[in-house]
Amino acid sequence: MPAARSPQPGGSATLERWLRLLPEEMIQRNPGLLMIKAWALQFMWQLDLQAKVLQQVEELLNSEPGASLPVEELHILRGQNFLTKSSAAYFNNQARWRSIFAGKSWRSFLHRGPLCARR
């Protein structure tokens, strides 16, 4: 599955509906689907649960399933994960962590190389 794209405002209900159509075990094994779940949780202000899902994404990306992803997709998902963690840190009034995660996100997106400039 390609890397998840950021949802449009008001898309939380659609994301939740799509996720309910899929088997939970499929979602748990797929970092892109877990990112979509993390976004839906952010829209619902369930930041504690979102943090657990983001940790799952990170663990998947650092394990065998992550190693089998195309390099560009791996960098996109890492960047999205860090960017979402940065946003959650902002909402939790953790300025230092927001900056750290934002920097990591930026570095992950920079690793995409020349493709980054085309989009």
MIKOLVEX-552796 format. One line per field, with one value per residue (C-alpha): residue number from 1; residue in one letter; chain; x, y, z. Coordinates in nm, 2 decimals. Last residue first. Example, Ala and Ser with C-alpha at 12.3 -4.5 7.8 and 13.67 -1.06 7.14 Angstrom:
! MIKOLVEX-552796
k	2, 1
r	s, a
c	A, A
c1	1.37, 1.23
c2	-0.11, -0.45
c3	0.71, 0.78
***
This chain:
! MIKOLVEX-552796
k	119, 118, 117, 116, 115, 114, 113, 112, 111, 110, 109, 108, 107, 106, 105, 104, 103, 102, 101, 100, 99, 98, 97, 96, 95, 94, 93, 92, 91, 90, 89, 88, 87, 86, 85, 84, 83, 82, 81, 80, 79, 78, 77, 76, 75, 74, 73, 72, 71, 70, 69, 68, 67, 66, 65, 64, 63, 62, 61, 60, 59, 58, 57, 56, 55, 54, 53, 52, 51, 50, 49, 48, 47, 46, 45, 44, 43, 42, 41, 40, 39, 38, 37, 36, 35, 34, 33, 32, 31, 30, 29, 28, 27, 26, 25, 24, 23, 22, 21, 20, 19, 18, 17, 16, 15, 14, 13, 12, 11, 10, 9, 8, 7, 6, 5, 4, 3, 2, 1
r	r, r, a, c, l, p, g, r, h, l, f, s, r, w, s, k, g, a, f, i, s, r, w, r, a, q, n, n, f, y, a, a, s, s, k, t, l, f, n, q, g, r, l, i, h, l, e, e, v, p, l, s, a, g, p, e, s, n, l, l, e, e, v, q, q, l, v, k, a, q, l, d, l, q, w, m, f, q, l, a, w, a, k, i, m, l, l, g, p, n, r, q, i, m, e, e, p, l, l, r, l, w, r, e, l, t, a, s, g, g, p, q, p, s, r, a, a, p, m
c	A, A, A, A, A, A, A, A, A, A, A, A, A, A, A, A, A, A, A, A, A, A, A, A, A, A, A, A, A, A, A, A, A, A, A, A, A, A, A, A, A, A, A, A, A, A, A, A, A, A, A, A, A, A, A, A, A, A, A, A, A, A, A, A, A, A, A, A, A, A, A, A, A, A, A, A, A, A, A, A, A, A, A, A, A, A, A, A, A, A, A, A, A, A, A, A, A, A, A, A, A, A, A, A, A, A, A, A, A, A, A, A, A, A, A, A, A, A, A
c1	0.57, 0.88, 1.12, 1.06, 1.14, 1.49, 1.59, 1.33, 1.58, 1.46, 1.12, 1.29, 1.50, 1.19, 1.01, 1.31, 1.31, 0.93, 0.98, 1.25, 1.05, 0.73, 0.93, 1.07, 0.73, 0.54, 0.20, 0.01, -0.15, 0.20, 0.34, 0.05, 0.15, 0.51, 0.41, 0.20, 0.51, 0.73, 0.49, 0.45, 0.82, 0.87, 0.59, 0.74, 1.09, 0.97, 0.77, 1.08, 1.29, 1.03, 0.90, 1.05, 1.26, 0.94, 0.78, 1.10, 1.11, 1.20, 0.90, 0.67, 0.80, 0.75, 0.40, 0.32, 0.45, 0.23, -0.07, 0.02, 0.05, -0.29, -0.45, -0.32, -0.41, -0.78, -0.88, -1.13, -0.94, -0.62, -0.76, -0.85, -0.50, -0.35, -0.59, -0.46, -0.10, -0.20, -0.32, 0.02, 0.21, 0.03, 0.03, -0.22, -0.45, -0.47, -0.53, -0.82, -1.00, -1.09, -1.44, -1.41, -1.10, -1.29, -1.56, -1.31, -1.13, -1.46, -1.57, -1.24, -1.24, -1.36, -1.04, -0.87, -0.67, -0.29, -0.17, -0.08, 0.22, 0.14, 0.00
c2	1.74, 1.76, 1.89, 1.58, 1.35, 1.48, 1.32, 1.14, 1.18, 1.54, 1.40, 1.21, 1.52, 1.73, 1.48, 1.45, 1.83, 1.84, 1.56, 1.76, 2.09, 1.94, 1.76, 2.09, 2.27, 2.01, 2.18, 1.86, 1.99, 2.08, 1.74, 1.58, 1.79, 1.68, 1.32, 1.36, 1.51, 1.23, 0.96, 1.14, 1.17, 0.80, 0.71, 0.92, 0.78, 0.42, 0.50, 0.64, 0.33, 0.08, -0.12, -0.46, -0.32, -0.18, -0.53, -0.67, -0.42, -0.05, 0.07, -0.17, -0.04, 0.33, 0.26, 0.08, 0.38, 0.61, 0.38, 0.42, 0.80, 0.81, 0.63, 0.91, 1.18, 1.08, 1.43, 1.28, 1.44, 1.31, 0.96, 0.97, 1.08, 0.79, 0.54, 0.68, 0.63, 0.27, 0.21, 0.32, 0.12, -0.21, -0.50, -0.37, -0.25, -0.60, -0.75, -0.51, -0.64, -0.35, -0.19, -0.02, 0.16, 0.31, 0.44, 0.60, 0.77, 0.90, 1.03, 1.21, 1.38, 1.71, 1.88, 1.68, 1.38, 1.36, 1.10, 0.75, 0.58, 0.35, 0.00
c3	-0.55, -0.78, -0.51, -0.29, -0.58, -0.59, -0.26, -0.04, 0.24, 0.29, 0.41, 0.69, 0.79, 0.80, 1.02, 1.26, 1.29, 1.36, 1.62, 1.80, 1.78, 1.91, 2.18, 2.31, 2.29, 2.49, 2.53, 2.48, 2.16, 2.03, 2.13, 1.93, 1.63, 1.66, 1.69, 1.37, 1.20, 1.33, 1.19, 0.86, 0.82, 0.90, 0.66, 0.38, 0.44, 0.43, 0.11, -0.06, 0.04, -0.09, 0.20, 0.29, 0.58, 0.74, 0.75, 0.91, 1.19, 1.24, 1.04, 1.23, 1.56, 1.45, 1.34, 1.67, 1.86, 1.65, 1.75, 2.12, 2.08, 1.91, 2.21, 2.44, 2.18, 2.15, 2.03, 1.78, 1.48, 1.64, 1.65, 1.28, 1.20, 1.40, 1.22, 0.89, 1.01, 1.11, 0.76, 0.62, 0.88, 0.78, 1.02, 1.27, 1.00, 0.84, 1.19, 1.24, 0.93, 0.70, 0.66, 1.00, 0.87, 0.58, 0.81, 1.05, 0.77, 0.63, 0.97, 1.02, 0.68, 0.81, 0.70, 0.42, 0.51, 0.49, 0.24, 0.35, 0.20, -0.08, 0.00
***
